[in-house]
């Protein structure tokens, strides 16, 4: 998928950058990204991936839009309450870039869905809101030997790590037995702009991955909105983790 004169005008501020140019913009136009979760993180991620010219986006989310989403999920308005997130997101993104290819999956992530669709994309983005689903994505990406950009947010802070199987740590390196169970609990507070900051950084990581620029795959980047700081916490891969021994089966692990 290339880009025409309209595309050149749309992406002119990117094409003039030495790190991108027309060749780099062509790479983005031919790239495919699976975004898992179309909420607080997914909204800025999807908007910026569309705006930067990614050619094909896959949207995974089985949720509907509610009033409480609107402080941070910027793809939606009060008129969308009760509508499917993936359907509404597709409409908004196509309004920004009508030539964008979008595939929607009106479903919550599970092992079967992840294993069936991941091979059709180049990279995935973790915009999920619980660790149980994050480990489903983590394990599926390890099996598929696919990189993905993990992030999490809460209140004024967030974290980011790009996971590249065999070349850095994954979530199982840090939590070998998995994360929290899917149990009802008190929702975590969140400022919308916190999700915006971390989502924008996730989109930037995707851009750098396709352009062959350095990515953050060796530790957590920690954002603190109260102190306005970004800090790096180095992490090492576990030699016993399946991300370093990708022949191991992770599907039967405890979540």
N, C-alpha and C positions, 0 to 999 in steps of 0.2 A: 504493500500500500504506500504509494508516494504522496506528494502534496503538490497542489497546483499553485497558480499565481495568488489566489486568495489565501491559500495556506502560507505562502511565503510572506505575505503581508501580515497575517495573523501572528506568525512566529518570528517576525523580523528582529525583535529585540533579543531573541535567543540565538538566531542564526549569526548575528554579528559577534557573538562571543567566540573566542578562539577555541574554547573547550567543546563547542557544539558545531557551529558551521552548518552548511547544507548536508554534509555527510552524516553528522550527528543527528540532525533533525529527521533524516530518512530512517535512521536506526529507531528513533522513537516512534515514527509512523508505522514501522513494521513490528513493533513490540506488542506483547500481550501481557496483561497483569490481572491476576485474580485478587479482588478485594473482598475479604471475609468480614462482614459486619458493615452496615451502612448507617451507623449512628454518629456518636460524637466524634470519633476518630475518622470513621469512614467518610463523613461528609466533606471535610477539608481535603482528605486524601483523594477522593474521587474528583473533586472540583479541580484541584491542581494537576492531577494526572491528565484530565481532559484538556485543561488550559495549556499544558506543555506539549500536547500533541501525541500522546500515546494512542496507538491505532485501534487496539482492542481491549476492552475492559470486561471482566466477568464480575458480577455482583451477587454475593451470597448473603441472604438474610431472610428469615421467615417471619419477621415481626411487622406489626402495623404501627403507624405514627400515632403518638399520644401527645397530649398537651405538655406533659412534663419533659418531653424530648426537645422542645423548641428552644430552650436556653442555650443549646450547644450543637444541635443537629441542623446545620444551616442550609441544607438542601430543601427543607420543608417549611410550610407556613400553616397557619390555623385552618386554611381551606383544605389542607391535606389530611387532617385528623381522621383516623379510621381507615386510611388507605394503606396499601402495601408499600413498604419502604423501597423495595427494589423497583417497583413499577414507577413510583413518583420520582425516584432518583434518576432513572433512565430518561424520563421526560425532561427533567431539568438539565441534564448533561447534554442531551441532544440539542437543546435550545442554545447551548454554548458552542457546540461543535456538531453540526448535523451529519458530518461524514464519519463520525465515530462509530465503530462497531461495538455494540453492547450486548452481552449475553446475560440474562437474569436467571437466578436460581432462587425461587421463592421457597426457601427451605432453610432450616437451621443446619449447621455443619454436623456431620457424623462421619464415621470411618468410610462408609460406603460411598457417600457423595464425594468426599475428599479424594479418595483413591481413583474415582472415575473421571474427575474433571481436572485434577492437577496436571496430568501429562499434556493437556492442551494449552498450557500457559507457560510463560518464561519465568515468572517470579510471582510470589504471593505476598499479600500485605495483611498482617494480623491487626484487625480493628475490632477485636472481640472484647467482651466485658466480663469474662470469667475464665479462671484458669483451667477448668475442665475442658472447655472447647479449645483453649489455646494448646493444650497437650494433644488433642486430636489433630489439630493442624500441624503442630510440631512433628509428631510421629509420621504423619502422612508425607510431609515434605522431606523428612529424612529418608523414608523408603523410596520416594520419587527422585531423590538426589536433587532437590529443588531449593534454591534460596528463598528466604522470606524475611520480611521486615517486621519484627515484633515491636509492640509498644503497649504501654499501660498508663493510665492517668487516674488521678483522684485529687479532689480539692485544688490545691495550687501547684501540684507537682506531677511529674511524668518521667517515664524511662523509655529508652530506645536501644535496640540491638538488632543488627542485621545478622541473620543466621545463615551460614554457608556450610552445608554438610561437609565434614572432612577438613575444613579450613578454619575452624573456630568453634567456640562453645555453642551449645543449644540449651533450651530450657531444661532438658533432662540432665545436663551436666550439673546444673544448679540444684535441681529437685528430682533426684533419680526415681522416686516413687510417685511423681506427679504432684498436682496442686490440690486445691480445695475441691470438695464434692459439690455437685449441683444441689444446694440446699437453699431454701428461702431464707433471707436475712435482710437486715436493714441496708437500703441502698447507700452507696458511697456518695458523699457530696462532691460536686464538681462545678468549677467555673468554666463557662463555655470557651473562653479564650485560652485556657490551659489545653483543652483538647485541640484547639486551633493551632497552637504552637507545635505540639507534638505531631499532629497530623501533617502539618507542613513539612516537618523534618522527615517524616516517613516518605512523603512524596519526593523530597530531595534525594533521599537514599536510593529510591527507585531510578531516578534520573541518572545518578552517578553510576549505578550498576550497569545500565545500558550503554553508557558512554565510556566505560572502563576506567572511571575515576576512583580514587580511594573511597572505600565504604567503611562503616563502623561495625566490624565483625569481631572485635577483640575485647569488648567490654561494654557495660551499660553507660550510655550518656544520660545523666540525671539532670532534669530541669527543676529548679525551685523558683516558683513565681513570686514568692514573698521576698527572697533575697535577690531576685533577678540574676540567678547564676546558672551556668552550665558546667557540670563536672563530669569527669570520666573515671569510671571504676573499672580497672582492667580485670578481665576474667580469663581463665584458662579452660580449655576443653578437658573433660575427663577421658583418660585413655580407655576406660571401661564402658563409655557411653556408646549407644548405637549410632550416634552421629559420626563417630570415628571408626565404627565397625558396622558398616551399613548393610551387611548381610544378615544382621540379627533381626528377628521379628519383634516389633514393638507393639503390635496390635493387642496382645493379651496382657499388657502391663496394667497395673492398678492406676486408675485415675482418681 
